[in-house]
Amino acid sequence: MKNVVITGSTRGLGLAMAREFLKAGCNVTISGSKPDSFNRAKEELKEFEKQLIFISCNVRAISDIKNLWIKSAERWGGIDVWINNAGQNCPREFMWDTEESYIDAVVDTNIKGVMYGSKVAVENMLKQGHGQVWNMEGLGSNDMIIEKTILYGTSKRALTYFTKSLAKELKDSPVKVGRLSPGMMLTEFITKSPTGEPSSVTEDNQFKKIFNILADKPEAVAKFFIPRILANTKQDAHLEWLTNVKSAQRFMMAPFKKRKLI
């Protein structure tokens, strides 16, 4: 039985991964920056009550991340898998039109938050003699540039470099570091703006066309990731859901197989 911590896991892919880990018999710590968001997650996962704890954590504060490790380790006796999943998007607009607060939020969450989470997890896993840290890639990780998303994309490109480099530094250690590439998913991260309003992307016909061809629900991605995470023994592992081959196949089948997610 593995002990798992997932940041940003009160909704979306984080919550879906938590469910799959729980179904596999793992103990899971769910965390998020808004304590009131735990209520919905608790209701959705109530059947796993004995395998689950909820800890408030804002990944922008390393003190919160240290507390997340301490309380999780106290409850479970150690941490086998730590997933840095918490992420921050920003309005879909040109960089020069974006408010400074969103630039700070993206950098502090997507870059510094992952660095903080990795630092705390690796430091403690080295002491306990084992463990795996997984960081979540996203748009921009593969150098793809899409206008009006470059702040988010830049943060994810930095994350990929950081994770691969960290794996190299840990090459001779019992702690493994890897990357998760979920592709495009139907979550509030896409459908809502940071303020909670409907996102402008849902009104973009070209985006909707591509999204409906390539995107998936987070439950499908989680079912792919979790058994592979639990079975992993490699350093610098890369689990990729939406491969180039799968993308090409979906575009080829698009005229014959209609998919409508938004």
TORNU-993881 format. One record per residue: residue in one letter; residue number from 1; x, y, z of N, C-alpha, C in turn. Coordinates in pm, whole numbers, plus 50000, padded with zeros to 5 digits. Example, Ala and Ser with C-alpha at 12.3 -4.5 7.8 and 13.67 -1.06 7.14 Angstrom:
A 1 51319 49431 50780 51230 49550 50780 51320 49670 50780
S 2 51285 49775 50708 51367 49894 50714 51290 50003 50787
***
This chain:
M 1 50084 49881 50000 50000 50000 50000 50088 50125 50000
K 2 50069 50211 49902 50149 50333 49888 50080 50451 49956
N 3 50161 50543 50005 50112 50667 50064 50137 50781 49966
V 4 50033 50854 49932 50039 50950 49822 49995 51089 49868
V 5 50068 51191 49820 50029 51331 49841 50012 51395 49704
I 6 49900 51465 49684 49875 51534 49557 49839 51679 49587
T 7 49917 51774 49536 49880 51914 49552 49774 51950 49448
G 8 49693 52048 49480 49589 52091 49386 49495 51978 49349
S 9 49441 51909 49449 49367 51785 49420 49222 51786 49470
T 10 49163 51904 49484 49023 51909 49525 48928 51908 49406
R 11 48982 51909 49284 48899 51907 49164 48983 51866 49045
G 12 48919 51850 48930 48989 51823 48806 49072 51697 48807
L 13 49187 51702 48739 49274 51585 48728 49327 51542 48864
G 14 49359 51637 48951 49410 51602 49083 49313 51515 49159
L 15 49186 51552 49156 49083 51475 49226 49063 51339 49159
A 16 49066 51337 49026 49051 51211 48954 49166 51115 48985
M 17 49288 51168 48995 49402 51084 49031 49389 51031 49173
A 18 49343 51118 49263 49322 51075 49402 49227 50956 49407
R 19 49119 50964 49332 49022 50853 49330 49086 50723 49280
E 20 49166 50731 49176 49229 50611 49121 49330 50552 49218
F 21 49406 50636 49286 49498 50586 49389 49421 50518 49501
L 22 49311 50578 49543 49229 50519 49650 49172 50385 49607
K 23 49125 50377 49484 49071 50251 49432 49178 50143 49427
A 24 49304 50187 49410 49416 50091 49407 49461 50051 49546
G 25 49396 50106 49650 49429 50069 49788 49527 50160 49857
C 26 49560 50273 49795 49658 50365 49853 49595 50456 49959
N 27 49679 50510 50045 49640 50619 50134 49672 50750 50063
V 28 49582 50847 50070 49599 50969 49991 49574 51094 50076
T 29 49663 51191 50061 49641 51325 50115 49598 51416 50001
I 30 49479 51472 50015 49430 51570 49918 49457 51709 49974
S 31 49496 51801 49887 49525 51936 49934 49482 52040 49833
G 32 49462 52160 49882 49425 52272 49798 49440 52400 49878
S 33 49434 52513 49809 49455 52641 49877 49327 52700 49935
K 34 49212 52643 49897 49084 52695 49945 49013 52586 50026
P 35 49016 52597 50158 48956 52493 50244 48810 52463 50211
D 36 48732 52565 50163 48593 52539 50134 48574 52445 50014
S 37 48680 52431 49932 48670 52341 49817 48681 52195 49859
F 38 48722 52171 49985 48733 52033 50032 48597 51966 50045
N 39 48493 52043 50069 48362 51984 50095 48313 51899 49978
R 40 48329 51952 49855 48285 51877 49738 48370 51752 49720
A 41 48501 51765 49740 48590 51649 49727 48557 51543 49831
K 42 48530 51585 49954 48495 51491 50061 48369 51412 50024
E 43 48273 51482 49967 48148 51416 49929 48173 51315 49817
E 44 48254 51352 49720 48280 51263 49607 48361 51140 49647
L 45 48442 51152 49754 48530 51043 49793 48492 50981 49928
K 46 48368 51001 49970 48326 50958 50103 48339 50808 50126
E 47 48336 50729 50019 48349 50584 50035 48490 50542 50076
F 48 48587 50634 50063 48727 50603 50097 48772 50677 50223
E 49 48679 50707 50309 48705 50795 50423 48826 50753 50507
K 50 48847 50624 50524 48956 50576 50610 49092 50584 50543
Q 51 49096 50604 50413 49222 50611 50339 49261 50753 50302
L 52 49193 50851 50360 49199 50985 50305 49210 51090 50414
I 53 49296 51191 50390 49296 51310 50474 49302 51433 50385
F 54 49256 51545 50439 49254 51672 50366 49339 51773 50442
I 55 49434 51836 50371 49520 51936 50433 49525 52060 50345
S 56 49496 52175 50404 49502 52299 50329 49648 52332 50296
C 57 49673 52372 50171 49811 52404 50130 49811 52501 50013
N 58 49872 52615 50031 49898 52709 49922 50043 52687 49881
V 59 50065 52632 49762 50200 52593 49721 50293 52712 49702
R 60 50239 52834 49704 50324 52952 49693 50400 52977 49823
A 61 50359 52912 49931 50423 52929 50062 50494 52799 50100
I 62 50625 52802 50110 50698 52679 50140 50663 52629 50281
S 63 50621 52719 50370 50579 52675 50503 50457 52585 50494
D 64 50366 52614 50400 50248 52529 50380 50288 52393 50327
I 65 50386 52392 50236 50430 52265 50178 50501 52179 50283
K 66 50582 52242 50366 50646 52168 50474 50542 52109 50569
N 67 50439 52186 50598 50330 52137 50683 50256 52022 50618
L 68 50240 52030 50486 50173 51922 50411 50251 51792 50424
W 69 50384 51800 50412 50466 51680 50429 50456 51628 50573
I 70 50476 51716 50669 50480 51674 50810 50350 51605 50851
K 71 50238 51667 50821 50109 51610 50863 50078 51480 50787
S 72 50115 51475 50661 50091 51353 50583 50179 51239 50634
A 73 50305 51269 50659 50397 51166 50709 50356 51117 50847
E 74 50308 51208 50930 50261 51168 51063 50141 51075 51052
R 75 50053 51104 50958 49931 51023 50942 49960 50888 50877
W 76 50044 50886 50776 50065 50764 50698 50195 50692 50733
G 77 50286 50757 50804 50412 50692 50840 50523 50712 50739
G 78 50497 50789 50635 50595 50815 50529 50521 50845 50401
I 79 50591 50899 50301 50530 50933 50174 50605 50861 50062
D 80 50534 50783 49983 50595 50710 49872 50586 50786 49740
V 81 50476 50858 49720 50453 50929 49593 50406 51071 49624
W 82 50475 51168 49567 50437 51309 49583 50415 51366 49443
I 83 50296 51422 49418 50265 51476 49286 50240 51626 49296
N 84 50323 51704 49228 50306 51850 49219 50208 51879 49105
N 85 50081 51889 49141 49977 51906 49041 49915 52046 49042
A 86 49928 52119 49152 49866 52251 49161 49913 52342 49049
G 87 49820 52412 48986 49856 52500 48876 49771 52626 48875
Q 88 49822 52726 48805 49754 52856 48795 49747 52898 48649
N 89 49626 52931 48602 49615 52985 48467 49596 53136 48476
C 90 49579 53200 48362 49555 53344 48361 49463 53374 48243
P 91 49406 53493 48236 49313 53524 48127 49378 53503 47990
R 92 49299 53459 47893 49351 53436 47758 49357 53571 47686
E 93 49475 53632 47693 49495 53763 47633 49644 53783 47606
F 94 49677 53884 47531 49817 53910 47503 49893 53941 47631
M 95 50020 53905 47632 50101 53920 47753 50101 54062 47804
W 96 50110 54160 47712 50121 54299 47756 49990 54353 47813
D 97 49881 54281 47790 49752 54322 47846 49722 54252 47980
T 98 49808 54161 48020 49783 54081 48140 49827 54156 48266
E 99 49742 54157 48365 49773 54227 48490 49892 54161 48560
E 100 49970 54244 48628 50090 54194 48696 50056 54086 48799
S 101 49939 54096 48860 49902 53997 48962 49893 53857 48905
Y 102 49850 53846 48778 49843 53714 48716 49982 53662 48680
I 103 50071 53752 48639 50208 53710 48610 50271 53653 48737
D 104 50254 53725 48848 50307 53678 48976 50246 53543 49014
A 105 50115 53529 48996 50047 53407 49036 50095 53286 48955
V 106 50113 53306 48824 50159 53196 48739 50300 53153 48777
V 107 50390 53250 48795 50528 53218 48831 50535 53155 48971
D 108 50463 53214 49066 50469 53166 49204 50409 53027 49220
T 109 50306 52995 49143 50240 52865 49156 50306 52761 49067
N 110 50317 52790 48938 50361 52688 48841 50511 52663 48842
I 111 50589 52761 48882 50735 52742 48886 50783 52729 49030
K 112 50766 52835 49109 50816 52829 49246 50743 52722 49328
G 113 50613 52707 49305 50538 52606 49379 50588 52466 49353
V 114 50622 52437 49226 50677 52306 49192 50817 52289 49249
M 115 50896 52396 49245 51030 52390 49303 51023 52368 49454
Y 116 50935 52441 49521 50918 52422 49665 50873 52279 49696
G 117 50771 52232 49622 50720 52098 49646 50826 51992 49623
S 118 50903 52009 49517 51010 51913 49486 51118 51916 49592
K 119 51155 52036 49635 51259 52050 49738 51219 51978 49867
V 120 51098 52006 49915 51053 51946 50041 51040 51795 50027
A 121 50982 51749 49917 50962 51605 49898 51095 51531 49884
V 122 51184 51582 49799 51312 51514 49776 51395 51511 49904
E 123 51401 51624 49972 51479 51632 50095 51435 51526 50196
N 124 51305 51510 50211 51254 51413 50308 51260 51270 50256
M 125 51243 51251 50126 51251 51117 50070 51393 51062 50076
L 126 51491 51150 50060 51630 51106 50076 51656 51058 50217
K 127 51595 51125 50315 51610 51083 50455 51543 50949 50481
Q 128 51426 50928 50421 51356 50802 50445 51406 50689 50355
G 129 51483 50725 50252 51548 50623 50170 51472 50576 50048
H 130 51362 50642 50012 51287 50603 49893 51181 50709 49863
G 131 51122 50700 49744 51011 50787 49708 51015 50830 49563
Q 132 50901 50881 49516 50890 50931 49379 50823 51067 49380
V 133 50875 51159 49300 50816 51291 49281 50778 51305 49134
W 134 50653 51345 49111 50604 51363 48974 50556 51506 48956
N 135 50598 51569 48846 50557 51705 48815 50470 51706 48690
M 136 50367 51791 48691 50267 51793 48585 50305 51890 48474
E 137 50324 51836 48355 50352 51920 48239 50222 51981 48187
G 138 50232 52058 48078 50114 52121 48021 50149 52195 47894
L 139 50054 52273 47846 50075 52349 47724 50203 52431 47733
G 140 50295 52410 47639 50422 52480 47639 50539 52390 47673
S 141 50512 52277 47737 50621 52187 47776 50698 52134 47655
N 142 50629 52119 47543 50694 52066 47422 50733 52176 47324
D 143 50741 52301 47373 50779 52417 47293 50669 52469 47200
M 144 50549 52410 47206 50439 52462 47126 50402 52602 47175
I 145 50386 52695 47082 50350 52832 47117 50210 52862 47064
I 146 50121 52898 47154 49986 52940 47117 49965 53081 47171
E 147 49932 53171 47083 49915 53311 47123 49812 53324 47235
K 148 49837 53420 47322 49751 53452 47436 49755 53346 47546
T 149 49852 53255 47537 49870 53157 47646 50018 53148 47685
I 150 50099 53245 47643 50244 53226 47655 50295 53235 47798
L 151 50225 53303 47888 50271 53307 48026 50260 53169 48090
Y 152 50146 53107 48072 50127 52970 48123 50225 52874 48055
G 153 50238 52886 47922 50327 52798 47847 50472 52812 47889
T 154 50515 52934 47916 50652 52957 47962 50676 52888 48095
S 155 50579 52895 48185 50595 52831 48315 50607 52680 48302
K 156 50531 52622 48209 50536 52477 48192 50664 52433 48121
R 157 50715 52517 48032 50843 52483 47966 50955 52484 48069
A 158 50952 52581 48160 51052 52587 48267 51042 52464 48357
L 159 50918 52422 48384 50897 52305 48470 50958 52179 48410
T 160 50946 52163 48278 51004 52046 48212 51156 52044 48227
Y 161 51219 52158 48202 51364 52167 48219 51404 52135 48362
F 162 51332 52195 48455 51363 52174 48597 51352 52026 48636
T 163 51246 51961 48593 51222 51822 48633 51327 51729 48573
K 164 51359 51746 48447 51461 51663 48384 51597 51686 48450
S 165 51625 51809 48486 51753 51840 48551 51758 51781 48692
L 166 51648 51789 48764 51643 51733 48897 51663 51582 48894
A 167 51605 51518 48795 51624 51374 48780 51771 51340 48757
K 168 51840 51425 48683 51984 51403 48659 52062 51418 48789
E 169 52027 51516 48871 52096 51534 48999 52071 51416 49094
L 170 51958 51349 49076 51921 51237 49163 51951 51101 49101
K 171 52031 51100 48995 52051 50976 48918 52106 50861 49001
D 172 52182 50887 49103 52241 50780 49184 52171 50762 49319
S 173 52050 50814 49329 51979 50809 49456 51858 50716 49449
P 174 51798 50682 49564 51678 50598 49565 51550 50678 49538
V 175 51564 50810 49517 51447 50893 49490 51434 50915 49340
K 176 51316 50886 49288 51290 50898 49144 51207 51023 49117
V 177 51236 51088 49003 51162 51207 48961 51112 51185 48819
G 178 50986 51220 48795 50929 51201 48662 50830 51308 48623
R 179 50785 51301 48497 50693 51400 48442 50564 51333 48395
L 180 50453 51403 48416 50323 51356 48369 50271 51453 48263
S 181 50236 51401 48147 50184 51484 48037 50040 51442 48007
P 182 49943 51518 48056 49803 51476 48042 49736 51514 47911
G 183 49799 51602 47832 49732 51648 47711 49623 51748 47743
M 184 49522 51754 47659 49412 51850 47678 49298 51782 47753
M 185 49247 51850 47855 49142 51790 47936 49027 51886 47959
L 186 48909 51828 47976 48790 51906 48006 48782 51926 48157
T 187 48834 52038 48204 48827 52073 48345 48794 52222 48355
E 188 48770 52269 48477 48744 52411 48498 48865 52497 48462
F 189 48982 52435 48455 49103 52507 48416 49086 52562 48275
I 190 49009 52490 48191 48983 52531 48054 48854 52611 48043
T 191 48749 52563 48106 48617 52620 48085 48591 52748 48164
K 192 48673 52774 48268 48653 52894 48348 48779 52979 48353
S 193 48760 53109 48365 48872 53201 48381 48918 53197 48526
P 194 49033 53258 48559 49078 53259 48698 48980 53323 48795
T 195 48890 53407 48742 48792 53474 48829 48666 53391 48848
G 196 48658 53277 48778 48541 53191 48790 48438 53212 48681
E 197 48459 53312 48596 48368 53338 48485 48398 53241 48370
P 198 48300 53219 48281 48325 53134 48164 48446 53183 48084
S 199 48531 53093 48043 48652 53130 47971 48620 53169 47828
S 200 48697 53262 47774 48677 53306 47636 48708 53196 47536
V 201 48786 53096 47576 48822 52990 47481 48699 52912 47438
T 202 48596 52907 47523 48475 52832 47488 48395 52901 47378
E 203 48432 53025 47345 48365 53098 47238 48449 53102 47111
D 204 48566 53043 47117 48658 53040 47003 48631 52913 46922
N 205 48570 52927 46806 48529 52811 46727 48646 52724 46685
Q 206 48760 52786 46648 48876 52708 46607 48930 52628 46725
F 207 48936 52691 46843 48983 52620 46962 48888 52505 46995
K 208 48757 52531 46990 48661 52426 47023 48673 52307 46928
K 209 48699 52334 46802 48714 52226 46705 48831 52135 46741
I 210 48946 52196 46771 49065 52119 46807 49046 52050 46941
F 211 48987 52124 47037 48966 52067 47171 48878 51944 47165
N 212 48771 51949 47088 48680 51835 47079 48743 51713 47011
I 213 48845 51736 46931 48917 51624 46869 49018 51563 46966
L 214 49089 51646 47038 49204 51599 47116 49179 51580 47265
A 215 49082 51647 47320 49068 51649 47466 49001 51524 47521
D 216 49020 51504 47651 48960 51392 47723 48913 51439 47860
K 217 48831 51359 47922 48791 51386 48060 48903 51343 48153
P 218 48920 51410 48266 49032 51378 48356 49028 51234 48409
E 219 48910 51176 48419 48900 51039 48469 48974 50941 48379
A 220 48968 50961 48247 49037 50872 48154 49188 50884 48168
V 221 49235 51008 48185 49379 51031 48199 49430 50972 48330
A 222 49352 50989 48436 49392 50935 48567 49403 50783 48564
K 223 49311 50717 48495 49316 50571 48487 49440 50524 48411
F 224 49489 50607 48321 49613 50575 48249 49735 50597 48338
F 225 49737 50709 48411 49855 50746 48489 49880 50655 48610
I 226 49779 50630 48690 49801 50575 48824 49867 50438 48825
P 227 49822 50340 48747 49893 50211 48751 50038 50221 48705
R 228 50066 50314 48616 50203 50331 48565 50291 50402 48668
I 229 50233 50495 48742 50308 50558 48851 50343 50454 48957
L 230 50247 50373 48995 50269 50274 49100 50369 50166 49058
A 231 50379 50141 48928 50471 50037 48879 50607 50092 48840
N 232 50624 50223 48841 50747 50283 48790 50870 50253 48876
T 233 50980 50224 48808 51109 50205 48875 51218 50289 48809
K 234 51182 50370 48709 51279 50445 48631 51301 50585 48686
Q 235 51422 50633 48668 51453 50773 48692 51419 50851 48566
D 236 51369 50974 48580 51332 51059 48467 51227 50993 48378
A 237 51131 50925 48440 51022 50864 48363 50932 50974 48308
H 238 50872 50945 48193 50781 51040 48130 50656 50964 48087
L 239 50544 50993 48154 50417 50929 48120 50335 51026 48038
E 240 50309 50989 47913 50244 51079 47818 50112 51018 47770
W 241 50003 51087 47795 49871 51038 47756 49843 51067 47608
L 242 49855 51194 47569 49823 51232 47432 49951 51235 47348
T 243 49990 51121 47298 50111 51110 47217 50088 51168 47078
N 244 50196 51189 47004 50183 51238 46867 50106 51140 46780
V 245 50128 51012 46802 50057 50909 46725 49907 50914 46754
K 246 49873 50925 46882 49730 50931 46919 49666 51057 46862
S 247 49738 51169 46865 49685 51293 46810 49657 51279 46660
A 248 49752 51222 46588 49736 51204 46444 49617 51113 46413
Q 249 49603 51007 46489 49491 50915 46468 49357 50984 46490
R 250 49352 51069 46591 49226 51138 46619 49190 51239 46510
F 251 49291 51308 46457 49263 51400 46347 49216 51325 46224
M 252 49275 51208 46200 49234 51127 46084 49091 51078 46099
M 253 49051 51045 46221 48917 50990 46245 48811 51098 46268
A 254 48855 51223 46283 48762 51331 46317 48641 51342 46223
P 255 48659 51325 46091 48542 51336 46002 48440 51225 46023
F 256 48484 51113 46081 48397 50998 46095 48348 50974 46238
K 257 48424 51027 46335 48391 51005 46475 48383 51139 46546
K 258 48262 51187 46562 48242 51318 46622 48253 51310 46775
R 259 48332 51399 46832 48346 51410 46977 48309 51552 47017
K 260 48224 51565 47118 48182 51698 47159 48194 51708 47312
L 261 48303 51775 47357 48325 51797 47499 48283 51938 47541
I 262 48301 52034 47450 48252 52171 47472 48182 52219 47347
***
